[in-house]
Amino acid sequence: MTHTGGTTHAEGIEVKLENTPRGVQIDTWIPACLLLDPPRQPNGKPHPSPEKVWPVVYQLLASTANAHGDAHITVTRSAIAHWAGYSRYDKAAWIIQWLQRIGFLTVYRHYSHDKGGGRSRDSFTVRLDPPESYRGPTHTGELAAAYADPEAWGPIWAEARETPGQRQYPPQRVKPEGVL
């Protein structure tokens, strides 16, 4: 059986999705990261609005679903800001930085090599499964235990994870009610 795009081929039978999926599932590792390795402000304290991550994660996943024709979604920096409830992209940049740091999102910056040069539209990929270095909760029971006692879980990464704007700091957990 081979899989190409939205079509699966098996012994001469072609199977396609008739319509676009209506929803997406967010895997356990993403809320676990939000609880146990939250986005941080430049001063090292957890970001005061971690709930703004949820609509961005959901929309990024939804934008990768098998869309047809006019249902195709073009993700722009303005759209990301809008999903998070901001009027300007720069206000939502911390979300993208955090999603890149945990390995959920990879952003590819494209540059034009023609005479005028400059940048063209970025592209991205999203990760459904956690990176290999992830050691945090992997199912609902473990996530419930982490919510009950975040300090008991310990490090969720096999190695330090850092990207610009997301330095490593001593553990400071987000209160579980702030995540939900």
Secondary structure, DSSP 8 states (H G I E B T S, - for coil): -EEETTEEEETTEEEE-SS--S-----THHHHHHHHS--B-TTSSB-S-GGGHHHHHHHHHHHTS---GGG-----HHHHHHHHT-SSHHHHHHHHHHHHHTTSEEEEEEE--STT--EEEEEEEE-SS--TTB-S--SHHHHHHHHH-HHHH---BSS---BTTB---S-----HHHH-
